[in-house]
């Protein structure tokens, strides 16, 4: 078995997709870093936990008007989601490849807070892959469009994020990604 200990998953450790990415990272012997903030209650993964202080969170601050315009929707509880959006900045800023599980919408954004991580990856010119749970397939952002394509890694850091409402198909897609990228489970 190849040494995978130099590969790092950056995530948020939330229930659903992020927790599944974390469980598999631990199983495959990868490093795991989970960004969070004080008072965050939906975190399941504490391995490699980094609680961001107010000053560090602010480095990921962006106007909610910009987020709303880019995502094509309004956020009813802007103050509540702001820290999540700031945390997503740190995840994407640290990882190279961005893998997300959720739903690609007709306007090419991804549903929910996950969508902001995907938009950041596009802005940062990072390889970004989304497993669409309705279409049961992986898609990669290329030339301003989603193209059906299985993700692969060519760097030693990646972001694992996505919906809290992980389906069995989404769970299988994450597992299949790990098997394809890192070989059989140890």
SVG drawing of the C-alpha trace seen along z (x, -y; Angstrom):
<svg xmlns="http://www.w3.org/2000/svg" viewBox="-35 -43 39 46">
<polyline fill="none" stroke="black" stroke-width="0.4" points="0.0,0.0 1.4,-3.4 2.0,-6.0 -1.0,-8.4 -0.1,-10.3 1.1,-13.3 -2.4,-13.8 -4.7,-16.2 -8.5,-16.6 -9.8,-20.0 -13.4,-20.0 -15.9,-21.4 -16.8,-18.1 -20.5,-18.8 -23.0,-15.9 -23.6,-14.3 -21.1,-14.7 -18.3,-16.3 -18.5,-13.7 -18.4,-11.0 -15.3,-12.5 -13.7,-12.7 -14.5,-9.1 -13.0,-7.8 -10.0,-10.0 -9.3,-8.5 -9.9,-5.0 -7.5,-5.5 -4.8,-7.1 -5.0,-10.6 -4.5,-13.8 -7.8,-15.6 -8.4,-19.2 -11.8,-20.4 -12.4,-24.1 -15.1,-25.4 -15.9,-28.4 -17.0,-29.0 -20.6,-28.0 -20.8,-25.7 -23.1,-22.8 -23.6,-20.7 -20.0,-19.4 -19.5,-15.6 -15.8,-15.3 -13.3,-16.6 -10.2,-15.0 -7.8,-17.8 -10.2,-20.4 -9.2,-24.0 -11.6,-26.5 -11.2,-29.8 -11.2,-32.9 -13.0,-36.1 -9.9,-37.7 -9.2,-34.6 -12.8,-34.2 -12.8,-37.8 -10.1,-36.9 -12.9,-34.9 -15.5,-37.7 -17.3,-38.8 -20.4,-41.0 -23.6,-39.0 -24.8,-41.0 -22.0,-39.6 -22.8,-36.0 -26.5,-36.5 -25.8,-37.9 -23.3,-35.1 -25.6,-32.4 -28.7,-33.9 -30.7,-33.8 -31.3,-35.6 -30.2,-34.3 -32.9,-34.9 -30.5,-34.4 -27.5,-36.2 -25.8,-36.6 -26.2,-32.9 -24.7,-31.7 -21.9,-34.3 -19.6,-32.2 -20.2,-29.1 -19.3,-31.2 -16.2,-32.5 -15.3,-28.9 -15.8,-27.7 -13.2,-30.3 -10.6,-28.8 -11.4,-25.2 -11.1,-26.2 -8.1,-28.4 -6.2,-25.5 -7.2,-22.6 -6.6,-22.4 -9.2,-20.1 -12.7,-20.8 -15.2,-17.9 -18.8,-18.6 -21.9,-16.4 -25.3,-18.0 -27.4,-19.3 -26.4,-21.3 -29.2,-23.8 -30.4,-25.1 -28.3,-28.3 -25.1,-26.1 -24.8,-27.0 -25.0,-24.3 -27.8,-24.2 -27.2,-25.6 -24.1,-26.7 -22.1,-24.1 -22.7,-26.2 -20.5,-29.0 -17.6,-26.6 -18.1,-25.6 -18.3,-29.3 -15.1,-30.1 -13.3,-27.1 -14.4,-28.6 -13.1,-32.0 -9.8,-30.6 -9.5,-28.6 -9.4,-25.3 -10.5,-21.9 -14.0,-21.5 -16.2,-18.4 -19.8,-18.0 -21.6,-14.7 -25.2,-15.6 -27.4,-13.3 -30.4,-13.6 -28.4,-12.7 -26.3,-10.1 -23.1,-11.3 -20.0,-13.4 -19.6,-16.6 -16.5,-18.8 -16.5,-22.5 -14.7,-23.1 -15.0,-26.0 -17.9,-27.5 -20.1,-24.4 -20.6,-21.2 -19.2,-18.2 -19.8,-14.6 -16.4,-13.4 -15.1,-11.3 -12.8,-13.3 -9.1,-12.5 -6.4,-14.2 -3.1,-15.4 -2.1,-17.3 -1.9,-16.3 -4.7,-18.5 -8.4,-18.4 -11.6,-19.8 -14.5,-17.5 -17.8,-19.4 -21.5,-19.0 -25.0,-18.6 -26.1,-17.5 -28.7,-15.4 -26.4,-12.7 -28.2,-10.0 -26.9,-6.4 -25.9,-7.3 -23.9,-10.2 -22.2,-8.1 -21.3,-5.5 -19.9,-8.2 -17.6,-9.5 -16.5,-5.9 -15.9,-5.2 -13.8,-8.4 -11.6,-7.2 -11.2,-3.8 -10.3,-5.3 -7.9,-7.9 -6.3,-5.9 -6.8,-2.2 -8.8,0.4 -9.7,-0.4 -7.0,0.7"/>
</svg>
